[in-house]
Amino acid sequence: MSIVLEARQVSKSFGGFLAVKNVDLKVHEGSIHALIGPNGAGKTTLFGLLTRFHSTTSGSIFLKGEDITSKGPADVALRGLCRSFQISSIFPGLTLRENVRVALQRRHGSSHQFWQPSRVLRRFDDDADRLLDRVGLRPLADRLCSEVSYGRKRALEIATTLAMEPKVLLLDEPIAGMAAGDIPMIVELIRSVAKDRTVVMVEHNLSVVESLCDRVTVLVRGELMAEGTYSEIRDNPAVRQAYIGA
Ligand code: ADP
């Protein structure tokens, strides 16, 4: 299996504090790859480095073998490496369809146009409905975002990210804060969107990691501690001690 995303010896320092230290990461094309580790381990910072929201202090990032270390987030998003938008970027006063339409307009570089011919808007609406269908939200397309559950907002967040047509999708704690009843819906959604693309996710819920993820990378205090399948990670004594506490 080929490597779609790779970090080589990446480090990130914030004012002298090394949040990520010489981390190597290889993500196989088509896999679901988890990043786990205790709070402060550097997972979110590594996400920021991979998606170019953070500049690297040292090291390199490769997407499909191409060095993207000097690229910005918009550039890598157009190359197919996208992180999920935070719920804070969802517009509560718009309907679900309108939220996805805004993401599609952004993708196609036309969000700055206040007025658009109705046939263009109709095309975006049709595409928005297809994406809402993809995440199981089509029946709620006309509902205001503020009216739907937190779990459905997270599913909407995935739909707006799919509007970017990602080949590699990075999800930061996709089930965090979610009611237990909504978790299976998001787990199935991630499994389904991962059929057509690679997924990298930061996740604290280890049973979700076990059921979804092909590979797991463990970070502790900014450093790579282990990498492997979930059962390899679970049986690794250093990981058990540092992370699981067993
Ligand atoms: P995790 O996602 O694993 O909880 P983070 O990547 O958020 O860890 O943080 C790793 C460390 O880097 C933490 O000690 C955090 O306080 C620090 N850190 C993260 N972002 C910044 C920043 N912008 N400025 C200074 N320190 C930061």
Boltz pocket constraint, residues with backbone or C-beta under 6 A from the ligand:
constraints:
  - pocket:
      binder: B
      contacts: [[A, 14], [A, 17], [A, 19], [A, 37], [A, 38], [A, 39], [A, 40], [A, 41], [A, 42], [A, 43], [A, 44], [A, 45], [A, 46]]
      max_distance: 6.0
